[in-house]
Amino acid sequence: QVQLVESGGGSVQAGGSLRLSCAASGFTYSTYCMGWFRKTPGKEREVVAAIDNDGNTNYADSVKGRFTISQDNAKNTLYLQMNNLKPEDTAMYYCAADARSPSWAWFDEGLGITPRDWGQGTQVTVSS
């Protein structure tokens, strides 16, 4: 049974940093693509960053240069380092995992491909 548990969210001022973590269990972590998504009320869920099992990474344009996704396969843990946070980054952040498709597909809305497994989310609030 896949289990994804996020942590590290909180409240920061604009320009600050946070590091999110996602502890994964119940599957062979190294064979999965992993990603971070976020959701705010009234908006569609969006993919923020993703990493394939070969280490290839992809980012949403809105976070390029500010966010860094990484993982520790030995610890089955996914990270999202968020720097220079902006109020528009305020959202519930979710960890996601899937072994069925490459993570770049999550960025192509036309394909309609989303990960199968999700965590419960961690709230990030950025004040101006």
C-alpha positions in Angstrom: 0.0 0.0 0.0 1.5 3.3 -1.1 1.8 5.9 1.6 3.1 9.4 1.1 3.4 11.7 4.1 4.3 15.4 3.6 5.9 17.7 6.2 7.7 21.0 6.3 4.9 23.4 5.5 4.4 26.6 7.4 4.0 30.3 7.3 6.8 32.6 6.1 7.2 36.1 4.8 7.8 36.9 1.2 11.4 36.2 0.2 11.7 33.4 2.8 12.4 29.7 2.3 10.9 26.4 3.2 11.8 22.8 2.6 9.1 20.3 2.1 9.6 16.6 2.6 7.7 13.6 1.5 8.3 10.2 3.2 7.3 7.4 1.0 6.6 3.8 1.8 4.8 0.7 0.4 6.4 0.6 -3.0 9.8 0.4 -4.7 10.6 4.0 -4.6 13.4 4.0 -7.1 11.1 2.8 -9.9 8.6 5.6 -9.5 8.4 9.1 -10.8 7.7 11.6 -8.0 6.3 15.1 -8.0 4.9 18.1 -6.0 1.6 19.6 -6.9 -0.2 22.5 -5.3 -3.9 23.6 -4.9 -5.5 26.8 -3.8 -9.2 27.4 -3.4 -10.8 28.4 -6.6 -7.9 27.3 -8.8 -7.1 24.1 -10.6 -4.4 21.9 -9.1 -1.1 22.5 -10.8 2.1 20.5 -11.0 5.0 22.4 -9.4 8.0 20.1 -9.9 8.7 16.5 -10.7 11.6 14.1 -10.9 11.9 10.8 -12.8 13.5 7.7 -11.6 16.5 8.5 -13.7 16.9 11.9 -11.9 15.5 14.0 -14.7 13.6 17.0 -13.4 10.9 19.3 -14.6 9.5 22.5 -13.2 6.5 24.8 -13.7 7.6 28.1 -15.3 6.3 30.0 -12.2 8.9 28.3 -9.9 11.9 27.9 -12.1 15.0 29.3 -10.5 13.3 29.4 -7.1 12.3 25.8 -6.3 14.5 22.7 -6.4 13.2 19.1 -6.3 15.4 16.4 -5.1 15.2 12.9 -3.6 17.1 10.5 -1.4 16.5 7.0 -2.7 18.2 5.5 0.4 15.6 7.2 2.6 12.7 6.9 0.2 12.2 10.7 0.6 11.3 13.4 -1.8 12.1 17.1 -1.1 11.1 20.5 -2.4 13.4 23.4 -1.5 11.5 26.6 -2.0 13.4 29.9 -2.0 12.4 33.5 -2.6 8.8 32.5 -1.8 6.0 34.8 -3.0 2.5 35.3 -1.8 1.2 33.6 -4.9 3.0 30.4 -3.8 0.5 30.1 -0.9 -1.3 26.7 -1.4 -1.7 23.2 -0.1 1.3 21.2 -1.4 0.9 17.6 -2.3 3.4 14.8 -2.9 2.5 12.4 -5.7 3.9 9.2 -7.1 3.4 7.1 -10.2 5.2 4.4 -12.1 3.0 4.4 -15.2 4.2 7.5 -17.0 7.2 9.9 -17.2 6.7 12.9 -15.1 7.0 15.4 -18.0 3.5 14.1 -19.0 2.0 15.7 -15.8 3.0 19.1 -17.3 1.0 18.6 -20.5 -2.6 19.4 -19.6 -3.7 18.1 -23.0 -2.6 14.6 -22.1 -4.8 14.5 -19.0 -2.3 12.3 -17.1 -2.0 12.7 -13.4 -0.3 10.6 -10.8 -2.1 7.7 -9.2 -1.0 8.1 -5.6 -1.2 11.2 -3.4 -0.3 12.4 0.1 -2.6 14.4 2.4 -0.8 17.7 1.8 1.0 20.3 3.8 0.0 24.0 3.9 2.4 26.7 2.8 1.4 30.3 3.5 3.5 33.2 2.3 2.6 36.7 3.6 3.6 39.9 1.9 
